[in-house]
Amino acid sequence: MKSKSFDYKKLLFRSIGLILFLVLWEIAPRLGWVKRLYLQPFSEDFMALVHLILNGKLFPHLFMSLERIALGLLLATIIGVGLGLLVGYFQRINQALDLLFQIFRQVSAFALFPVFILFFGFSEVSKFGIMLWASLWPVLLNTSSGVHDVDAVLIRSVKSMGGSKLYIFFRVILPATLPQIFTGIRLSGSYCVMAVVVAEMIGAKRGLGYLVFNSRESFLYPDMYAGIITLAIVGVTLNFILVAIEKRFTSWRVA
């Protein structure tokens, strides 16, 4: 059996946009298109990132943000999948709560941050509150929609062959809903990364959001962009991991 070779041409083609963006980032300050005080060439910002890595100053901020993102996404996944399955399976509950959930999903987590601070101060509870609010709704509503969209004919067919409600739920509904569950989790991961930045900019002493905000306040703009680059890498890596997990649990799907 022949192993699939890595498609370098496909990778290069998909990287064209990123390459052009980095080239623009490099030449725009050098040609005076933007003030070099506010935006340095990419090579200088990248070297600032390397310097932060070598002197060890990046890691406390990185590890703190990763811890917050992991816990926030885990809570959002557990609560969102659990409620989503419940709401999607029981139509009366869905009808009673759907309007409320649709309203809640439109309320920005960033707009609610002052409310969390008012109730919980600048504690970790406030930070996890905003992260949970931002990342909960995608996974909850995608899960609920996935359960609702399961083919009713398939369910009736299994039921006619003597399948119990538990059998139908775990062997039919749950597997059929997994793709939409993972879509929701991936969206939640992106929102969680965005929310942690805002949460760490106010009342935090460590974290990538704090690094970006504090570097700006201290006029250390290369360090600020180094933090932004790190956040982008974290977001892309998280999405890559979630895609790999999705493929592992939905390997039965036909490509």
Summary of the structure (lengths in Angstrom):
residues: 255
radius of gyration: 22.3
end to end distance: 19.4
largest distance: 73.7
contacts: 763
relative contact order: 0.12
helix: 80%
strand: 0%
